């Protein structure tokens, strides 16, 4: 899957990402990947549920994968930390 | 699946629920269900990842389902609201 068809969920309101998903499908994408890390995981599920239930009832959840990523140390954190991830594949 | 083998994720630290999962498997469960709603969804993914990676490497994610539940109106909210849900099935 090309990264073009990915929607990375951040801290904005869920509807921003719902709109991104709808735009990708309307632009011809047949499959898109909704990705999130850490506390944005809940929002990723909201985005998928709102997209499917309110706007694009033909879209199905194809797969859901969870995992762990190690985040490199930063100025605030001296040791690497683990963060959970989710990847939800949506398609027609 | 019996409700006995479910772990409902709330607001406590993730390790409390990790311990609940480990206890169920050590008590003979072969499959357990980790469930969460709303913002606890991120914590549910953390619980599953910590349980598998740090404590029980033989345990696999069997399935992940997401959905929407309608919450009845309360004193604070006059209209029903939708909340996202996740259900992660773990097994040997």
N, CA and C atoms of all chains as a GROMACS GRO file, in nm:
protein
  552
    1UNK      N    1   0.085  -0.121   0.000
    1UNK     CA    2   0.000   0.000   0.000
    1UNK      C    3   0.087   0.125   0.000
    2UNK      N    4   0.053   0.219  -0.086
    2UNK     CA    5   0.134   0.341  -0.090
    2UNK      C    6   0.102   0.428   0.031
    3UNK      N    7   0.203   0.504   0.076
    3UNK     CA    8   0.184   0.591   0.192
    3UNK      C    9   0.087   0.704   0.159
    4UNK      N   10   0.068   0.731   0.029
    4UNK     CA   11  -0.031   0.830  -0.012
    4UNK      C   12  -0.168   0.797   0.043
    5UNK      N   13  -0.199   0.669   0.054
    5UNK     CA   14  -0.333   0.632   0.099
    5UNK      C   15  -0.340   0.604   0.248
    6UNK      N   16  -0.254   0.669   0.324
    6UNK     CA   17  -0.256   0.655   0.469
    6UNK      C   18  -0.306   0.783   0.533
    7UNK      N   19  -0.381   0.768   0.640
    7UNK     CA   20  -0.424   0.882   0.721
    7UNK      C   21  -0.365   0.861   0.860
    8UNK      N   22  -0.273   0.948   0.899
    8UNK     CA   23  -0.208   0.937   1.029
    8UNK      C   24  -0.284   1.025   1.129
    9UNK      N   25  -0.337   0.963   1.234
    9UNK     CA   26  -0.422   1.034   1.328
    9UNK      C   27  -0.336   1.107   1.432
   10UNK      N   28  -0.362   1.236   1.448
   10UNK     CA   29  -0.290   1.316   1.548
   10UNK      C   30  -0.386   1.375   1.649
   11UNK      N   31  -0.362   1.499   1.688
   11UNK     CA   32  -0.438   1.560   1.798
   11UNK      C   33  -0.555   1.647   1.754
   12UNK      N   34  -0.577   1.656   1.623
   12UNK     CA   35  -0.689   1.740   1.578
   12UNK      C   36  -0.822   1.670   1.605
   13UNK      N   37  -0.933   1.743   1.591
   13UNK     CA   38  -1.064   1.678   1.610
   13UNK      C   39  -1.084   1.565   1.509
   14UNK      N   40  -1.156   1.461   1.552
   14UNK     CA   41  -1.176   1.343   1.468
   14UNK      C   42  -1.231   1.379   1.331
   15UNK      N   43  -1.319   1.480   1.323
   15UNK     CA   44  -1.382   1.511   1.195
   15UNK      C   45  -1.281   1.554   1.088
   16UNK      N   46  -1.169   1.614   1.128
   16UNK     CA   47  -1.066   1.648   1.030
   16UNK      C   48  -1.017   1.523   0.957
   17UNK      N   49  -0.997   1.415   1.034
   17UNK     CA   50  -0.944   1.293   0.975
   17UNK      C   51  -1.053   1.217   0.899
   18UNK      N   52  -1.176   1.228   0.947
   18UNK     CA   53  -1.289   1.168   0.873
   18UNK      C   54  -1.294   1.229   0.733
   19UNK      N   55  -1.280   1.361   0.727
   19UNK     CA   56  -1.281   1.430   0.598
   19UNK      C   57  -1.166   1.383   0.510
   20UNK      N   58  -1.049   1.361   0.569
   20UNK     CA   59  -0.934   1.311   0.492
   20UNK      C   60  -0.964   1.174   0.433
   21UNK      N   61  -1.028   1.088   0.509
   21UNK     CA   62  -1.063   0.953   0.461
   21UNK      C   63  -1.163   0.963   0.346
   22UNK      N   64  -1.267   1.043   0.364
   22UNK     CA   65  -1.370   1.058   0.260
   22UNK      C   66  -1.306   1.112   0.132
   23UNK      N   67  -1.216   1.209   0.147
   23UNK     CA   68  -1.151   1.270   0.030
   23UNK      C   69  -1.069   1.166  -0.045
   24UNK      N   70  -0.998   1.080   0.026
   24UNK     CA   71  -0.918   0.976  -0.040
   24UNK      C   72  -1.008   0.879  -0.117
   25UNK      N   73  -1.116   0.836  -0.055
   25UNK     CA   74  -1.206   0.742  -0.124
   25UNK      C   75  -1.271   0.809  -0.244
   26UNK      N   76  -1.314   0.933  -0.228
   26UNK     CA   77  -1.376   1.003  -0.340
   26UNK      C   78  -1.276   1.031  -0.451
   27UNK      N   79  -1.146   1.038  -0.417
   27UNK     CA   80  -1.041   1.059  -0.517
   27UNK      C   81  -1.000   0.931  -0.588
   28UNK      N   82  -1.066   0.820  -0.556
   28UNK     CA   83  -1.041   0.698  -0.630
   28UNK      C   84  -0.970   0.588  -0.552
   29UNK      N   85  -0.928   0.614  -0.429
   29UNK     CA   86  -0.863   0.510  -0.350
   29UNK      C   87  -0.962   0.396  -0.324
   30UNK      N   88  -0.914   0.272  -0.332
   30UNK     CA   89  -1.001   0.158  -0.300
   30UNK      C   90  -0.969   0.102  -0.161
   31UNK      N   91  -0.852   0.142  -0.109
   31UNK     CA   92  -0.813   0.093   0.022
   31UNK      C   93  -0.732   0.203   0.090
   32UNK      N   94  -0.763   0.232   0.214
   32UNK     CA   95  -0.681   0.328   0.287
   32UNK      C   96  -0.646   0.272   0.425
   33UNK      N   97  -0.540   0.328   0.480
   33UNK     CA   98  -0.483   0.282   0.605
   33UNK      C   99  -0.493   0.393   0.708
   34UNK      N  100  -0.564   0.368   0.816
   34UNK     CA  101  -0.573   0.467   0.924
   34UNK      C  102  -0.476   0.424   1.033
   35UNK      N  103  -0.380   0.510   1.064
   35UNK     CA  104  -0.273   0.474   1.159
   35UNK      C  105  -0.271   0.569   1.276
   36UNK      N  106  -0.238   0.517   1.394
   36UNK     CA  107  -0.224   0.603   1.512
   36UNK      C  108  -0.130   0.539   1.612
   37UNK      N  109  -0.079   0.623   1.698
   37UNK     CA  110   0.010   0.580   1.807
   37UNK      C  111  -0.041   0.636   1.938
   38UNK      N  112  -0.015   0.563   2.047
   38UNK     CA  113  -0.042   0.614   2.181
   38UNK      C  114  -0.188   0.654   2.201
   39UNK      N  115  -0.206   0.771   2.262
   39UNK     CA  116  -0.342   0.810   2.297
   39UNK      C  117  -0.430   0.844   2.178
   40UNK      N  118  -0.369   0.861   2.059
   40UNK     CA  119  -0.450   0.887   1.939
   40UNK      C  120  -0.521   0.762   1.889
   41UNK      N  121  -0.488   0.645   1.948
   41UNK     CA  122  -0.550   0.519   1.904
   41UNK      C  123  -0.702   0.525   1.920
   42UNK      N  124  -0.750   0.580   2.032
   42UNK     CA  125  -0.895   0.590   2.052
   42UNK      C  126  -0.958   0.676   1.942
   43UNK      N  127  -0.889   0.784   1.906
   43UNK     CA  128  -0.943   0.872   1.802
   43UNK      C  129  -0.946   0.801   1.666
   44UNK      N  130  -0.846   0.716   1.640
   44UNK     CA  131  -0.844   0.642   1.513
   44UNK      C  132  -0.970   0.555   1.502
   45UNK      N  133  -1.008   0.491   1.612
   45UNK     CA  134  -1.129   0.408   1.610
   45UNK      C  135  -1.252   0.496   1.588
   46UNK      N  136  -1.256   0.612   1.653
   46UNK     CA  137  -1.367   0.707   1.630
   46UNK      C  138  -1.374   0.745   1.482
   47UNK      N  139  -1.259   0.776   1.422
   47UNK     CA  140  -1.256   0.820   1.281
   47UNK      C  141  -1.313   0.711   1.191
   48UNK      N  142  -1.270   0.588   1.214
   48UNK     CA  143  -1.318   0.477   1.130
   48UNK      C  144  -1.468   0.457   1.149
   49UNK      N  145  -1.513   0.461   1.273
   49UNK     CA  146  -1.655   0.438   1.299
   49UNK      C  147  -1.742   0.549   1.241
   50UNK      N  148  -1.698   0.674   1.255
   50UNK     CA  149  -1.777   0.785   1.200
   50UNK      C  150  -1.778   0.777   1.046
   51UNK      N  151  -1.661   0.749   0.987
   51UNK     CA  152  -1.653   0.741   0.840
   51UNK      C  153  -1.749   0.635   0.787
   52UNK      N  154  -1.747   0.518   0.850
   52UNK     CA  155  -1.830   0.407   0.801
   52UNK      C  156  -1.977   0.430   0.829
   53UNK      N  157  -2.008   0.471   0.950
   53UNK     CA  158  -2.149   0.473   0.990
   53UNK      C  159  -2.223   0.595   0.938
   54UNK      N  160  -2.152   0.708   0.931
   54UNK     CA  161  -2.225   0.828   0.896
   54UNK      C  162  -2.212   0.864   0.749
   55UNK      N  163  -2.098   0.830   0.687
   55UNK     CA  164  -2.071   0.882   0.552
   55UNK      C  165  -2.055   0.776   0.443
   56UNK      N  166  -1.984   0.668   0.470
   56UNK     CA  167  -1.952   0.572   0.364
   56UNK      C  168  -1.988   0.430   0.408
   57UNK      N  169  -2.120   0.400   0.408
   57UNK     CA  170  -2.161   0.269   0.460
   57UNK      C  171  -2.109   0.150   0.380
   58UNK      N  172  -2.061   0.174   0.256
   58UNK     CA  173  -2.008   0.062   0.176
   58UNK      C  174  -1.868   0.021   0.218
   59UNK      N  175  -1.801   0.106   0.293
   59UNK     CA  176  -1.663   0.079   0.332
   59UNK      C  177  -1.660  -0.021   0.447
   60UNK      N  178  -1.570  -0.119   0.434
   60UNK     CA  179  -1.559  -0.222   0.538
   60UNK      C  180  -1.421  -0.214   0.604
   61UNK      N  181  -1.416  -0.260   0.728
   61UNK     CA  182  -1.287  -0.278   0.794
   61UNK      C  183  -1.226  -0.408   0.741
   62UNK      N  184  -1.111  -0.397   0.673
   62UNK     CA  185  -1.047  -0.515   0.614
   62UNK      C  186  -0.958  -0.586   0.715
   63UNK      N  187  -0.886  -0.509   0.794
   63UNK     CA  188  -0.800  -0.571   0.895
   63UNK      C  189  -0.764  -0.466   0.999
   64UNK      N  190  -0.732  -0.514   1.117
   64UNK     CA  191  -0.685  -0.427   1.226
   64UNK      C  192  -0.561  -0.492   1.284
   65UNK      N  193  -0.453  -0.416   1.289
   65UNK     CA  194  -0.330  -0.467   1.349
   65UNK      C  195  -0.286  -0.375   1.460
   66UNK      N  196  -0.240  -0.435   1.570
   66UNK     CA  197  -0.182  -0.355   1.677
   66UNK      C  198  -0.036  -0.395   1.693
   67UNK      N  199   0.042  -0.304   1.749
   67UNK     CA  200   0.184  -0.333   1.767
   67UNK      C  201   0.247  -0.237   1.865
   68UNK      N  202   0.379  -0.244   1.874
   68UNK     CA  203   0.455  -0.158   1.964
   68UNK      C  204   0.570  -0.097   1.887
   69UNK      N  205   0.592   0.032   1.906
   69UNK     CA  206   0.708   0.098   1.846
   69UNK      C  207   0.794   0.153   1.957
   70UNK      N  208   0.924   0.146   1.936
   70UNK     CA  209   1.014   0.206   2.035
   70UNK      C  210   1.046   0.348   1.991
   71UNK      N  211   1.019   0.444   2.080
   71UNK     CA  212   1.047   0.584   2.050
   71UNK      C  213   1.187   0.616   2.100
   72UNK      N  214   1.265   0.682   2.018
   72UNK     CA  215   1.402   0.719   2.056
   72UNK      C  216   1.399   0.820   2.171
   73UNK      N  217   1.505   0.823   2.250
   73UNK     CA  218   1.512   0.922   2.359
   73UNK      C  219   1.509   1.064   2.301
   74UNK      N  220   1.450   1.156   2.375
   74UNK     CA  221   1.448   1.297   2.334
   74UNK      C  222   1.510   1.379   2.447
   75UNK      N  223   1.504   1.509   2.434
   75UNK     CA  224   1.558   1.594   2.542
   75UNK      C  225   1.479   1.574   2.671
   76UNK      N  226   1.348   1.547   2.658
   76UNK     CA  227   1.267   1.530   2.779
   76UNK      C  228   1.280   1.390   2.840
   77UNK      N  229   1.302   1.289   2.752
   77UNK     CA  230   1.308   1.152   2.802
   77UNK      C  231   1.447   1.097   2.772
   78UNK      N  232   1.515   1.051   2.877
   78UNK     CA  233   1.652   1.006   2.854
   78UNK      C  234   1.657   0.862   2.802
   79UNK      N  235   1.554   0.782   2.833
   79UNK     CA  236   1.556   0.643   2.787
   79UNK      C  237   1.449   0.622   2.680
   80UNK      N  238   1.469   0.520   2.593
   80UNK     CA  239   1.366   0.495   2.492
   80UNK      C  240   1.238   0.445   2.558
   81UNK      N  241   1.123   0.480   2.504
   81UNK     CA  242   0.996   0.431   2.560
   81UNK      C  243   0.920   0.357   2.451
   82UNK      N  244   0.832   0.268   2.494
   82UNK     CA  245   0.749   0.195   2.400
   82UNK      C  246   0.616   0.266   2.385
   83UNK      N  247   0.565   0.264   2.264
   83UNK     CA  248   0.433   0.322   2.240
   83UNK      C  249   0.352   0.223   2.156
   84UNK      N  250   0.225   0.208   2.191
   84UNK     CA  251   0.139   0.116   2.115
   84UNK      C  252   0.096   0.181   1.985
   85UNK      N  253   0.071   0.098   1.886
   85UNK     CA  254   0.028   0.147   1.755
   85UNK      C  255  -0.095   0.069   1.708
   86UNK      N  256  -0.170   0.132   1.618
   86UNK     CA  257  -0.281   0.061   1.553
   86UNK      C  258  -0.281   0.098   1.406
   87UNK      N  259  -0.320   0.002   1.323
   87UNK     CA  260  -0.331   0.026   1.180
   87UNK      C  261  -0.461  -0.040   1.135
   88UNK      N  262  -0.554   0.041   1.089
   88UNK     CA  263  -0.685  -0.010   1.047
   88UNK      C  264  -0.696   0.008   0.897
   89UNK      N  265  -0.713  -0.103   0.826
   89UNK     CA  266  -0.724  -0.099   0.680
   89UNK      C  267  -0.872  -0.094   0.643
   90UNK      N  268  -0.907   0.006   0.563
   90UNK     CA  269  -1.046   0.021   0.518
   90UNK      C  270  -1.051   0.000   0.367
   91UNK      N  271  -1.156  -0.065   0.320
   91UNK     CA  272  -1.168  -0.083   0.175
   91UNK      C  273  -1.312  -0.108   0.136
   92UNK      N  274  -1.335  -0.108   0.004
   92UNK     CA  275  -1.471  -0.125  -0.047
   92UNK      C  276  -1.508  -0.272  -0.056
   93UNK      N  277  -1.813  -1.706   2.442
   93UNK     CA  278  -1.715  -1.677   2.548
   93UNK      C  279  -1.786  -1.629   2.673
   94UNK      N  280  -1.749  -1.688   2.785
   94UNK     CA  281  -1.814  -1.645   2.909
   94UNK      C  282  -1.761  -1.510   2.952
   95UNK      N  283  -1.847  -1.433   3.018
   95UNK     CA  284  -1.807  -1.299   3.064
   95UNK      C  285  -1.700  -1.309   3.172
   96UNK      N  286  -1.689  -1.425   3.234
   96UNK     CA  287  -1.583  -1.448   3.332
   96UNK      C  288  -1.446  -1.420   3.271
   97UNK      N  289  -1.430  -1.452   3.144
   97UNK     CA  290  -1.299  -1.437   3.082
   97UNK      C  291  -1.284  -1.305   3.007
   98UNK      N  292  -1.354  -1.202   3.053
   98UNK     CA  293  -1.340  -1.070   2.994
   98UNK      C  294  -1.268  -0.977   3.090
   99UNK      N  295  -1.187  -0.890   3.035
   99UNK     CA  296  -1.122  -0.784   3.114
   99UNK      C  297  -1.170  -0.652   3.056
  100UNK      N  298  -1.247  -0.578   3.135
  100UNK     CA  299  -1.299  -0.450   3.090
  100UNK      C  300  -1.204  -0.338   3.134
  101UNK      N  301  -1.150  -0.266   3.038
  101UNK     CA  302  -1.049  -0.165   3.066
  101UNK      C  303  -1.115  -0.035   3.110
  102UNK      N  304  -1.071   0.017   3.225
  102UNK     CA  305  -1.122   0.144   3.276
  102UNK      C  306  -1.011   0.246   3.290
  103UNK      N  307  -1.016   0.323   3.398
  103UNK     CA  308  -0.923   0.435   3.413
  103UNK      C  309  -0.799   0.404   3.498
  104UNK      N  310  -0.789   0.283   3.547
  104UNK     CA  311  -0.672   0.250   3.630
  104UNK      C  312  -0.547   0.236   3.543
  105UNK      N  313  -0.430   0.232   3.606
  105UNK     CA  314  -0.307   0.213   3.528
  105UNK      C  315  -0.312   0.081   3.450
  106UNK      N  316  -0.248   0.081   3.332
  106UNK     CA  317  -0.251  -0.036   3.244
  106UNK      C  318  -0.206  -0.164   3.316
  107UNK      N  319  -0.106  -0.151   3.406
  107UNK     CA  320  -0.052  -0.272   3.470
  107UNK      C  321  -0.156  -0.346   3.553
  108UNK      N  322  -0.255  -0.275   3.607
  108UNK     CA  323  -0.362  -0.344   3.681
  108UNK      C  324  -0.433  -0.444   3.590
  109UNK      N  325  -0.460  -0.402   3.467
  109UNK     CA  326  -0.533  -0.488   3.373
  109UNK      C  327  -0.443  -0.596   3.315
  110UNK      N  328  -0.314  -0.564   3.300
  110UNK     CA  329  -0.218  -0.666   3.256
  110UNK      C  330  -0.218  -0.781   3.356
  111UNK      N  331  -0.216  -0.745   3.484
  111UNK     CA  332  -0.217  -0.846   3.590
  111UNK      C  333  -0.345  -0.929   3.584
  112UNK      N  334  -0.457  -0.864   3.556
  112UNK     CA  335  -0.585  -0.936   3.544
  112UNK      C  336  -0.578  -1.038   3.430
  113UNK      N  337  -0.518  -0.998   3.317
  113UNK     CA  338  -0.505  -1.090   3.202
  113UNK      C  339  -0.417  -1.210   3.239
  114UNK      N  340  -0.302  -1.181   3.300
  114UNK     CA  341  -0.208  -1.288   3.336
  114UNK      C  342  -0.275  -1.385   3.433
  115UNK      N  343  -0.350  -1.330   3.530
  115UNK     CA  344  -0.418  -1.414   3.630
  115UNK      C  345  -0.519  -1.507   3.563
  116UNK      N  346  -0.593  -1.454   3.466
  116UNK     CA  347  -0.692  -1.538   3.396
  116UNK      C  348  -0.622  -1.652   3.320
  117UNK      N  349  -0.515  -1.620   3.250
  117UNK     CA  350  -0.445  -1.726   3.174
  117UNK      C  351  -0.383  -1.828   3.270
  118UNK      N  352  -0.323  -1.781   3.379
  118UNK     CA  353  -0.263  -1.873   3.475
  118UNK      C  354  -0.369  -1.957   3.544
  119UNK      N  355  -0.492  -1.905   3.550
  119UNK     CA  356  -0.602  -1.979   3.612
  119UNK      C  357  -0.665  -2.080   3.517
  120UNK      N  358  -0.612  -2.093   3.397
  120UNK     CA  359  -0.660  -2.196   3.306
  120UNK      C  360  -0.736  -2.146   3.186
  121UNK      N  361  -0.761  -2.016   3.176
  121UNK     CA  362  -0.833  -1.966   3.058
  121UNK      C  363  -0.748  -1.988   2.933
  122UNK      N  364  -0.812  -2.027   2.823
  122UNK     CA  365  -0.738  -2.042   2.698
  122UNK      C  366  -0.765  -1.925   2.605
  123UNK      N  367  -0.869  -1.849   2.635
  123UNK     CA  368  -0.903  -1.734   2.552
  123UNK      C  369  -0.962  -1.627   2.642
  124UNK      N  370  -0.917  -1.504   2.627
  124UNK     CA  371  -0.979  -1.396   2.703
  124UNK      C  372  -1.008  -1.278   2.610
  125UNK      N  373  -1.100  -1.195   2.656
  125UNK     CA  374  -1.152  -1.085   2.579
  125UNK      C  375  -1.118  -0.954   2.650
  126UNK      N  376  -1.042  -0.868   2.586
  126UNK     CA  377  -1.010  -0.737   2.645
  126UNK      C  378  -1.102  -0.635   2.578
  127UNK      N  379  -1.182  -0.567   2.658
  127UNK     CA  380  -1.284  -0.476   2.605
  127UNK      C  381  -1.264  -0.335   2.657
  128UNK      N  382  -1.290  -0.236   2.574
  128UNK     CA  383  -1.281  -0.098   2.620
  128UNK      C  384  -1.375  -0.011   2.537
  129UNK      N  385  -1.406   0.104   2.594
  129UNK     CA  386  -1.489   0.205   2.528
  129UNK      C  387  -1.419   0.339   2.533
  130UNK      N  388  -1.445   0.423   2.433
  130UNK     CA  389  -1.398   0.561   2.437
  130UNK      C  390  -1.248   0.574   2.454
  131UNK      N  391  -1.208   0.664   2.544
  131UNK     CA  392  -1.065   0.691   2.557
  131UNK      C  393  -0.986   0.578   2.619
  132UNK      N  394  -1.055   0.480   2.677
  132UNK     CA  395  -0.984   0.365   2.733
  132UNK      C  396  -0.935   0.270   2.623
  133UNK      N  397  -0.976   0.294   2.498
  133UNK     CA  398  -0.935   0.207   2.388
  133UNK      C  399  -0.782   0.204   2.374
  134UNK      N  400  -0.718   0.320   2.386
  134UNK     CA  401  -0.572   0.324   2.376
  134UNK      C  402  -0.509   0.238   2.485
  135UNK      N  403  -0.566   0.245   2.604
  135UNK     CA  404  -0.512   0.167   2.716
  135UNK      C  405  -0.530   0.017   2.692
  136UNK      N  406  -0.641  -0.021   2.628
  136UNK     CA  407  -0.664  -0.163   2.598
  136UNK      C  408  -0.552  -0.217   2.509
  137UNK      N  409  -0.512  -0.136   2.409
  137UNK     CA  410  -0.403  -0.179   2.320
  137UNK      C  411  -0.273  -0.189   2.400
  138UNK      N  412  -0.248  -0.092   2.488
  138UNK     CA  413  -0.130  -0.101   2.574
  138UNK      C  414  -0.131  -0.230   2.656
  139UNK      N  415  -0.245  -0.262   2.716
  139UNK     CA  416  -0.256  -0.380   2.802
  139UNK      C  417  -0.222  -0.506   2.724
  140UNK      N  418  -0.278  -0.517   2.603
  140UNK     CA  419  -0.253  -0.635   2.520
  140UNK      C  420  -0.105  -0.642   2.481
  141UNK      N  421  -0.049  -0.531   2.442
  141UNK     CA  422   0.091  -0.530   2.399
  141UNK      C  423   0.185  -0.563   2.514
  142UNK      N  424   0.159  -0.507   2.631
  142UNK     CA  425   0.246  -0.535   2.747
  142UNK      C  426   0.232  -0.682   2.787
  143UNK      N  427   0.108  -0.732   2.790
  143UNK     CA  428   0.086  -0.871   2.830
  143UNK      C  429   0.162  -0.966   2.738
  144UNK      N  430   0.151  -0.942   2.608
  144UNK     CA  431   0.213  -1.033   2.511
  144UNK      C  432   0.364  -1.019   2.510
  145UNK      N  433   0.413  -0.896   2.507
  145UNK     CA  434   0.556  -0.876   2.484
  145UNK      C  435   0.639  -0.896   2.609
  146UNK      N  436   0.583  -0.861   2.723
  146UNK     CA  437   0.666  -0.866   2.842
  146UNK      C  438   0.643  -0.992   2.924
  147UNK      N  439   0.520  -1.047   2.920
  147UNK     CA  440   0.488  -1.154   3.015
  147UNK      C  441   0.450  -1.288   2.951
  148UNK      N  442   0.368  -1.284   2.847
  148UNK     CA  443   0.314  -1.410   2.793
  148UNK      C  444   0.337  -1.416   2.641
  149UNK      N  445   0.461  -1.443   2.599
  149UNK     CA  446   0.491  -1.439   2.456
  149UNK      C  447   0.416  -1.545   2.373
  150UNK      N  448   0.361  -1.649   2.439
  150UNK     CA  449   0.287  -1.751   2.364
  150UNK      C  450   0.148  -1.705   2.324
  151UNK      N  451   0.100  -1.600   2.387
  151UNK     CA  452  -0.036  -1.553   2.363
  151UNK      C  453  -0.041  -1.474   2.231
  152UNK      N  454  -0.143  -1.505   2.152
  152UNK     CA  455  -0.159  -1.438   2.022
  152UNK      C  456  -0.288  -1.353   2.022
  153UNK      N  457  -0.288  -1.251   1.941
  153UNK     CA  458  -0.412  -1.176   1.916
  153UNK      C  459  -0.493  -1.257   1.815
  154UNK      N  460  -0.610  -1.305   1.857
  154UNK     CA  461  -0.694  -1.388   1.771
  154UNK      C  462  -0.781  -1.303   1.681
  155UNK      N  463  -0.836  -1.196   1.736
  155UNK     CA  464  -0.919  -1.108   1.654
  155UNK      C  465  -0.932  -0.973   1.723
  156UNK      N  466  -0.960  -0.873   1.642
  156UNK     CA  467  -0.985  -0.739   1.695
  156UNK      C  468  -1.111  -0.687   1.627
  157UNK      N  469  -1.207  -0.646   1.706
  157UNK     CA  470  -1.330  -0.588   1.651
  157UNK      C  471  -1.352  -0.450   1.707
  158UNK      N  472  -1.394  -0.359   1.620
  158UNK     CA  473  -1.431  -0.226   1.667
  158UNK      C  474  -1.578  -0.204   1.638
  159UNK      N  475  -1.639  -0.113   1.712
  159UNK     CA  476  -1.780  -0.087   1.693
  159UNK      C  477  -1.822   0.042   1.759
  160UNK      N  478  -1.953   0.065   1.760
  160UNK     CA  479  -2.008   0.186   1.820
  160UNK      C  480  -2.121   0.146   1.913
  161UNK      N  481  -2.124   0.206   2.031
  161UNK     CA  482  -2.236   0.184   2.124
  161UNK      C  483  -2.304   0.316   2.149
  162UNK      N  484  -2.437   0.311   2.161
  162UNK     CA  485  -2.508   0.433   2.196
  162UNK      C  486  -2.527   0.437   2.347
  163UNK      N  487  -2.480   0.549   2.406
  163UNK     CA  488  -2.493   0.566   2.550
  163UNK      C  489  -2.622   0.641   2.578
  164UNK      N  490  -2.699   0.591   2.674
  164UNK     CA  491  -2.826   0.656   2.710
  164UNK      C  492  -2.799   0.795   2.768
  165UNK      N  493  -2.895   0.885   2.756
  165UNK     CA  494  -2.880   1.018   2.815
  165UNK      C  495  -2.863   1.007   2.967
  166UNK      N  496  -2.787   1.098   3.025
  166UNK     CA  497  -2.771   1.102   3.171
  166UNK      C  498  -2.812   1.240   3.218
  167UNK      N  499  -2.792   1.266   3.346
  167UNK     CA  500  -2.824   1.400   3.397
  167UNK      C  501  -2.740   1.507   3.329
  168UNK      N  502  -2.614   1.469   3.294
  168UNK     CA  503  -2.526   1.569   3.232
  168UNK      C  504  -2.550   1.586   3.082
  169UNK      N  505  -2.593   1.475   3.016
  169UNK     CA  506  -2.612   1.482   2.870
  169UNK      C  507  -2.758   1.454   2.841
  170UNK      N  508  -2.823   1.548   2.774
  170UNK     CA  509  -2.966   1.530   2.751
  170UNK      C  510  -2.993   1.438   2.631
  171UNK      N  511  -2.899   1.428   2.537
  171UNK     CA  512  -2.922   1.343   2.420
  171UNK      C  513  -2.827   1.223   2.424
  172UNK      N  514  -2.866   1.112   2.359
  172UNK     CA  515  -2.777   0.996   2.357
  172UNK      C  516  -2.650   1.029   2.277
  173UNK      N  517  -2.538   0.972   2.316
  173UNK     CA  518  -2.413   0.994   2.241
  173UNK      C  519  -2.358   0.860   2.198
  174UNK      N  520  -2.278   0.864   2.092
  174UNK     CA  521  -2.213   0.743   2.045
  174UNK      C  522  -2.074   0.733   2.104
  175UNK      N  523  -2.035   0.611   2.136
  175UNK     CA  524  -1.900   0.589   2.186
  175UNK      C  525  -1.842   0.469   2.111
  176UNK      N  526  -1.714   0.482   2.073
  176UNK     CA  527  -1.648   0.372   2.003
  176UNK      C  528  -1.609   0.263   2.102
  177UNK      N  529  -1.604   0.139   2.052
  177UNK     CA  530  -1.566   0.026   2.136
  177UNK      C  531  -1.461  -0.058   2.066
  178UNK      N  532  -1.386  -0.133   2.145
  178UNK     CA  533  -1.292  -0.230   2.088
  178UNK      C  534  -1.301  -0.357   2.170
  179UNK      N  535  -1.281  -0.469   2.102
  179UNK     CA  536  -1.281  -0.599   2.168
  179UNK      C  537  -1.165  -0.677   2.108
  180UNK      N  538  -1.068  -0.708   2.192
  180UNK     CA  539  -0.948  -0.780   2.144
  180UNK      C  540  -0.949  -0.918   2.208
  181UNK      N  541  -0.952  -1.020   2.122
  181UNK     CA  542  -0.954  -1.158   2.172
  181UNK      C  543  -0.812  -1.212   2.175
  182UNK      N  544  -0.771  -1.260   2.290
  182UNK     CA  545  -0.637  -1.317   2.306
  182UNK      C  546  -0.648  -1.466   2.333
  183UNK      N  547  -0.557  -1.543   2.276
  183UNK     CA  548  -0.558  -1.687   2.302
  183UNK      C  549  -0.423  -1.750   2.281
  184UNK      N  550  -0.414  -1.876   2.321
  184UNK     CA  551  -0.286  -1.948   2.308
  184UNK      C  552  -0.268  -2.004   2.169
   0.00000   0.00000   0.00000
